[in-house]
């Protein structure tokens, strides 16, 4: 599916506020509400939009720490190991993201997790290391306190504009 300018404008509006009604978006984009509804449905059906969510103030909800845990996992074992890793990660509701990549010293995995405090984080990391010790080495963490000033709080509001810029530069 080719994304046109109207769809990019719709994506931009949804990243700013996914609760906005199709009617309000249509007014802003100067197109009809049924057109917005059809485009939204098409973007969902084709997998461009996979979820609508809320960004929370984590500190107000009792989380002091966001942990970025980087590690090097063996690349052997293929699909069986991947399934096992997925099952293990799925056991932890505090893991909000896990992915593969490339990092310093050959680290190839990342986990992002939420914790009430440093004790909670320490217990979590010990448990993860114990469970994964046979396949993982070279752990590093970066802890972010949610209680301190943040020069730019987490938001996806600008992603829609960034996507439009990228699409324009591809022309």
C-alpha positions, 0 to 999 in steps of 0.5 A: 500500500502506498501512503499518500499525503492525506494518510501522512497527515492523518498519522501525524494527527493521531500521533498527537492525540489518538483520542481525537474523533474522526470528525475533528480530524476531518475538520482539521485536515479539511476532508470528509469524516468518512474519508478519515474513517476509511483511511484509518481503517486501511492503515489499521488493516495494513498494519501501519497502526497497530495499537492506540495507547496512553502515555502515563506519568510513571512517577505518579503511578509509583515507578521510580526507575526505567532500566535499559538493560543491554546484554550479549546473547548467544546467536546459536539455537535459532527459533527454539531459543527465540521462542524460549526467550519470548516465553521468559520475557512474557512472564514479566509485566514490567518489561515494556520493550525487548528487542535485538540490535547492535551495541558496544562490545557486541551487545545484541539485545535490549530490555526496557523495564519499569521498577518501583525502586532500586531494590525492585530493580536489583531483584529483577536483574538478579532473577533475569541473570540467573534465568539467562546465565547459560546464554547471556554475558556482558550485561550493562544497564542504564537507569533513568530516575522518573523523579528527576527533571526530564528535558524531554518527556516521553512522547510520540507526538512528533513522530507523525511530522518526522514520518512526513519529513522522511517521506518528503525527502524520499521524493 
